[in-house]
Structure formats: C-alpha cells, structure tokens
C-alpha cells in the first residue's frame, strides 16, 4: 500500500488535511480558500468546519461578511499529531 492509502485507512483525508492546512497557514484562513487548497466543495468544507467548531478544534472569527478560521489550542495539537503521523507513513 502506498503511504497516502494507508493514511486514509486511519483518517478521513479531507477533514485531516483541513486541520493540517489551518495549522500550516500563516494567520487566519477563509473557508473558501481552504476548500480550494484541499480540492473540496465549499458546502462540504463548511459542514465539516461546523462539526470541528462544536468539538472545540476551530474558531470562526467574523470579519465583515467573511468568517476567518483559526485553530484552538486543542485543534493545533490534533493537527500537529495528524501531520506527524502522516510524515511517518
């Protein structure tokens, strides 16, 4: 099995890559740019982000009409662990 395939066995790719993408971003990120970076639809990204917010992994910060995404302390820790596991595989 290739590394990407084994990673997907343990983690759903899109949500995991969303957290890693937020961790690697310099500053806050918008949902639309996150959707483009992981090749996913905007509506799917927002649905996943809402679940992550309920779990205390991310924050939405409203700036005018747009919502900026940032990781919470817990979200950052989870993203770091996911990234390190991905790098080991």
SVG drawing of the C-alpha trace seen along z (x, -y; Angstrom):
<svg xmlns="http://www.w3.org/2000/svg" viewBox="-23 -44 31 46">
<polyline fill="none" stroke="black" stroke-width="0.4" points="0.0,0.0 1.2,-3.5 1.7,-6.0 -1.4,-8.1 -3.6,-5.0 -2.6,-3.8 -3.1,-7.3 -6.6,-7.2 -7.2,-3.9 -6.8,-5.6 -8.1,-9.1 -10.7,-10.7 -8.5,-12.6 -10.4,-15.9 -11.0,-16.7 -7.5,-15.7 -6.0,-17.9 -8.2,-20.8 -6.7,-20.8 -3.2,-20.4 -3.9,-23.2 -5.1,-25.5 -2.0,-24.6 0.4,-25.4 -1.4,-28.7 0.2,-31.9 -2.6,-33.7 -6.3,-33.0 -7.8,-31.3 -11.2,-31.6 -13.4,-28.6 -13.4,-29.2 -9.6,-29.3 -9.4,-26.1 -11.9,-24.4 -9.7,-25.2 -6.5,-24.1 -7.9,-20.6 -9.9,-20.3 -13.3,-20.1 -16.6,-21.9 -17.3,-24.9 -20.5,-23.5 -18.7,-20.2 -15.9,-22.2 -18.4,-24.4 -20.3,-21.3 -17.0,-19.7 -15.9,-23.0 -19.1,-23.4 -18.5,-19.9 -14.9,-20.9 -16.2,-24.0 -18.6,-22.0 -15.7,-19.8 -13.6,-22.8 -11.0,-22.4 -11.5,-25.7 -12.9,-29.2 -14.8,-31.3 -14.0,-35.0 -16.3,-37.2 -14.7,-40.0 -17.3,-41.9 -19.2,-39.4 -16.4,-36.9 -15.5,-34.4 -11.8,-33.8 -10.8,-30.4 -8.3,-29.8 -7.3,-26.7 -7.9,-26.5 -5.1,-25.2 -6.6,-21.7 -7.1,-21.9 -3.5,-22.9 -2.4,-19.9 -4.6,-17.5 -3.3,-18.9 0.3,-18.5 -0.3,-14.9 -2.0,-14.2 0.8,-15.9 3.5,-13.9 1.6,-10.6 1.3,-11.5 5.0,-12.2 5.9,-8.9 3.7,-7.0"/>
</svg>
